[in-house]
Amino acid sequence: MLSWRQETRSRSTWCRASRVRRLDYAKRWDSRSVLPMARNPSVPTYDKYLWPIVERLRALGGSMTIEEMVDDVAAAMHLTDEQRNIEHGNTGRSEVDYRMAWARTYLKKGGVLENSERGVWRLTPKGLRVTRSEVAAVPRQVHQDIHARRKSVPISDGGERESETEDLGELEEALTWTAQLLANLQGMAPAAFERLCQRMLREKGFAKVEVTGRSGDGGIDGTGVLRVNLLSFHVLFQCKRYAGSVGAPVVRDFRGAMVGRADKGLIITTGTFTADARREAVRDGAPAIDLIDGQGLCELLKELRIGVSVRMVEEVTVQDAEFAGV
């Protein structure tokens, strides 16, 4: 086990290396500043989402997935499809999604929200009773807390204190590795990307996964069988190495090709799906089609450790109360 001094030095070295990597990828992939600055003025800034997120969570029982939150809050704010379809660089997510993620980050730092490993966000006891004016003050309070904490922490062995942006850098770190991963995925040959999706589906429990890749077949790239307990579902899937957005016509064409041939449909892309495409995928009276966008694809590859490694940093905390009662 590392000593306290070794652990502090290790964490300091890792943070400096992380900072260099983030800056490097920010330059290479045109990533945004670590703070959520306005680049597309037609999209509301992150602070405009703070109260709507809390308000909609209260209306829907106190918890939501990220996808549910983006759709529900955007509808409550009357955002247009044009606003929702604006992309955030090559990160595989929309500008609305990106800014809403910053809002969640601030609300979490302010003790209003918490999230599980399964991507479900919920209100804390504080979030259930917080007022609109208190929510509006959260970003300022978070920055004040960070500033006070930085002043109380000794300068690290490298002669530097971690910057305020690094304290809020969880989201930007995620955007950095996803941007790098998406760049690799978009640079793959079509056949190689299809094989990668084939492996991913097998890792997720699909059986008899085959890549067909036949042209003129409604965009169907492969088939597989998903077994859920005693039931089996025949699934057709499509893989798209897009840097942009996949629209509703693609979903409609794919559904037309799968009718009568499969129980389920799945479209995987390195880009994003427009709001119209998402609505078309779950349109009433039509077979539902599941969508995995670039952000979701990166999370799946991370979960399955396919092309992504995750290193956990050990943190040692002394429990003072344990010694007081001896």
Protein Blocks (a to p, Z undefined) as FASTA:
>chain_A
ZZfklmmmmmmmmmmmmmmmmmmmmmmnopacfbdcdfblmbccfklmmmmmmmmmmmno
opacfklmmmmmmmmnopafklmmpcghjnopafklmmmmmmmmmmmmnomaccdfkopa
cddfklmmpcfklmmmmmmmmmmmmmmmmmmpccdfkopacdfklmmmmmmmmmmmmmmm
mmmmmmpcfklmmmmmmmmmmmnopahiacfkpghilopabdcdddehjbccdddddddd
dfbdcdfklmmmmmmmmgopafbdcdddfbdcdfklmmmmmgghiacdddddfklmmmmm
mmnopoiacdddddddddfklmmmZZ
